[in-house]
Amino acid sequence: MIDRDETVTMIAALVAGDPWLSADACAVYLGMVKPDGKINRCGFLERVACLPDFPKANPVTRSWKKSEVDDWSREQQRSA
């Protein structure tokens, strides 16, 4: 179930024009590509999207806000 705050956040992001990334787009954006050049969608979903600190997907569109993925990626680089 989506709580009110999440709904407001999703609507605000859509209105503001914050891009949303599909699982395939997230995988490519994060550099998860197989040696043969194919997108590693399963790898993204099984190893990254399920992490507790990774942004939650929009339950309706099953996509992630690019700005949140950017923030997460920067934090991962800082802590590495």
GROMACS elastic network, one bead per residue, 0.5 to 0.9 nm:
[ bonds ]
;  ai    aj funct       b0    kb
    2     5     6  0.82942   500
    2     6     6  0.63178   500
    2     7     6  0.66005   500
    2    59     6  0.80355   500
    3     6     6  0.54773   500
    3     7     6  0.63902   500
    3     8     6  0.88581   500
    4     7     6  0.50975   500
    4     8     6  0.62228   500
    4     9     6  0.86173   500
    5     8     6  0.51427   500
    5     9     6  0.61226   500
    5    10     6  0.86213   500
    6     9     6  0.50133   500
    6    10     6  0.61283   500
    6    11     6  0.86150   500
    6    58     6  0.88982   500
    7    10     6  0.51480   500
    7    11     6  0.61953   500
    7    12     6  0.85300   500
    8    11     6  0.51655   500
    8    12     6  0.60109   500
    8    13     6  0.85393   500
    9    12     6  0.51122   500
    9    13     6  0.61389   500
    9    14     6  0.86363   500
   10    13     6  0.51737   500
   10    14     6  0.62367   500
   10    15     6  0.86680   500
   10    58     6  0.73526   500
   10    65     6  0.87624   500
   11    14     6  0.51133   500
   11    15     6  0.61504   500
   11    16     6  0.85168   500
   12    15     6  0.51327   500
   12    16     6  0.59922   500
   12    17     6  0.84979   500
   12    18     6  0.87168   500
   13    16     6  0.50535   500
   13    17     6  0.60923   500
   13    18     6  0.52028   500
   13    19     6  0.81063   500
   13    20     6  0.89267   500
   13    65     6  0.77732   500
   14    17     6  0.51592   500
   14    18     6  0.60716   500
   14    19     6  0.78603   500
   14    20     6  0.85587   500
   15    18     6  0.77607   500
   17    20     6  0.88471   500
   18    65     6  0.65932   500
   18    66     6  0.68774   500
   18    67     6  0.70175   500
   19    64     6  0.84256   500
   19    65     6  0.60497   500
   19    66     6  0.55757   500
   19    67     6  0.76784   500
   20    25     6  0.89664   500
   20    58     6  0.89439   500
   20    61     6  0.89377   500
   20    63     6  0.58397   500
   20    64     6  0.52729   500
   20    66     6  0.55135   500
   20    67     6  0.85698   500
   21    24     6  0.77402   500
   21    25     6  0.53093   500
   21    26     6  0.57214   500
   21    29     6  0.87836   500
   21    62     6  0.87842   500
   21    63     6  0.52427   500
   21    64     6  0.51253   500
   21    65     6  0.62842   500
   21    66     6  0.60762   500
   21    69     6  0.88178   500
   22    26     6  0.60505   500
   22    27     6  0.85077   500
   22    61     6  0.83251   500
   22    62     6  0.68602   500
   22    64     6  0.65930   500
   23    26     6  0.50692   500
   23    27     6  0.61377   500
   23    28     6  0.87113   500
   23    41     6  0.61769   500
   23    42     6  0.87269   500
   23    44     6  0.71803   500
   23    45     6  0.71186   500
   23    49     6  0.84927   500
   23    62     6  0.77988   500
   23    63     6  0.65362   500
   23    64     6  0.78946   500
   24    27     6  0.51203   500
   24    28     6  0.63369   500
   24    29     6  0.85135   500
   24    39     6  0.64981   500
   24    40     6  0.75127   500
   24    41     6  0.53575   500
   24    42     6  0.89787   500
   24    44     6  0.81875   500
   25    28     6  0.52127   500
   25    29     6  0.59028   500
   25    30     6  0.84825   500
   25    39     6  0.86390   500
   25    41     6  0.86529   500
   26    30     6  0.59856   500
   26    31     6  0.84243   500
   26    32     6  0.83222   500
   26    41     6  0.83193   500
   26    44     6  0.75521   500
   26    63     6  0.86321   500
   26    64     6  0.77913   500
   26    66     6  0.83260   500
   26    69     6  0.79636   500
   27    30     6  0.52761   500
   27    31     6  0.61577   500
   27    33     6  0.70599   500
   27    39     6  0.66033   500
   27    40     6  0.62106   500
   27    41     6  0.58616   500
   27    42     6  0.88400   500
   27    43     6  0.79589   500
   27    44     6  0.55202   500
   27    45     6  0.84716   500
   27    48     6  0.89860   500
   28    32     6  0.54727   500
   28    33     6  0.62809   500
   28    39     6  0.63775   500
   28    40     6  0.77919   500
   28    41     6  0.84965   500
   29    32     6  0.75587   500
   30    33     6  0.87430   500
   30    44     6  0.86651   500
   30    69     6  0.88131   500
   30    73     6  0.78920   500
   31    39     6  0.89100   500
   31    40     6  0.89375   500
   32    38     6  0.89936   500
   32    39     6  0.65940   500
   32    40     6  0.54506   500
   32    41     6  0.77487   500
   32    43     6  0.73821   500
   32    44     6  0.68998   500
   33    36     6  0.79484   500
   33    37     6  0.57720   500
   33    38     6  0.56914   500
   33    40     6  0.50749   500
   33    41     6  0.83742   500
   34    37     6  0.52497   500
   34    38     6  0.52977   500
   34    39     6  0.61911   500
   34    40     6  0.58020   500
   35    38     6  0.73880   500
   36    39     6  0.89729   500
   37    40     6  0.88668   500
   38    41     6  0.88902   500
   39    42     6  0.86421   500
   39    43     6  0.89718   500
   40    43     6  0.52522   500
   40    44     6  0.63576   500
   40    45     6  0.88218   500
   41    44     6  0.51286   500
   41    45     6  0.62288   500
   41    46     6  0.85428   500
   42    45     6  0.50815   500
   42    46     6  0.58502   500
   42    47     6  0.81713   500
   43    46     6  0.51948   500
   43    47     6  0.56153   500
   43    48     6  0.74198   500
   44    47     6  0.54714   500
   44    48     6  0.50563   500
   44    49     6  0.60663   500
   44    50     6  0.85579   500
   45    48     6  0.59046   500
   45    50     6  0.64848   500
   46    49     6  0.66345   500
   46    50     6  0.62673   500
   46    51     6  0.87731   500
   47    50     6  0.63025   500
   47    51     6  0.70258   500
   48    51     6  0.54561   500
   48    54     6  0.69535   500
   49    52     6  0.82877   500
   49    53     6  0.89569   500
   49    54     6  0.59982   500
   49    55     6  0.76177   500
   49    56     6  0.78175   500
   49    57     6  0.82682   500
   50    53     6  0.85205   500
   50    54     6  0.70636   500
   50    56     6  0.87614   500
   51    54     6  0.53215   500
   51    55     6  0.85821   500
   52    55     6  0.80836   500
   52    56     6  0.87304   500
   53    56     6  0.85763   500
   53    72     6  0.77317   500
   54    68     6  0.84828   500
   54    69     6  0.75338   500
   54    72     6  0.64689   500
   54    73     6  0.89573   500
   55    64     6  0.70192   500
   55    65     6  0.79763   500
   55    68     6  0.61868   500
   55    69     6  0.66038   500
   55    72     6  0.73426   500
   56    59     6  0.83855   500
   56    63     6  0.86522   500
   56    64     6  0.68774   500
   56    65     6  0.87898   500
   57    60     6  0.85334   500
   57    61     6  0.79659   500
   57    62     6  0.54844   500
   57    63     6  0.51790   500
   57    65     6  0.77318   500
   58    61     6  0.55816   500
   58    62     6  0.50512   500
   58    63     6  0.53782   500
   58    64     6  0.61714   500
   58    65     6  0.81098   500
   59    62     6  0.51714   500
   59    63     6  0.76719   500
   60    63     6  0.81633   500
   61    64     6  0.86018   500
   64    67     6  0.86616   500
   64    68     6  0.74430   500
   64    69     6  0.70696   500
   65    68     6  0.53841   500
   65    69     6  0.64088   500
   65    70     6  0.87078   500
   66    69     6  0.50191   500
   66    70     6  0.60452   500
   66    71     6  0.86019   500
   67    71     6  0.62288   500
   67    72     6  0.86492   500
   68    71     6  0.50214   500
   68    72     6  0.61247   500
   68    73     6  0.85113   500
   69    72     6  0.50574   500
   69    73     6  0.60357   500
   69    74     6  0.85928   500
   70    73     6  0.51219   500
   70    74     6  0.61856   500
   70    75     6  0.86243   500
   71    74     6  0.52291   500
   71    75     6  0.62412   500
   71    76     6  0.86997   500
   72    75     6  0.51384   500
   72    76     6  0.62465   500
   72    77     6  0.87608   500
   73    76     6  0.50700   500
   73    77     6  0.63279   500
   73    78     6  0.87417   500
   74    77     6  0.51060   500
   74    78     6  0.62593   500
   74    79     6  0.87526   500
   75    78     6  0.50533   500
   75    79     6  0.62494   500
   75    80     6  0.86449   500
   76    79     6  0.52659   500
   76    80     6  0.61666   500
   77    80     6  0.52258   500
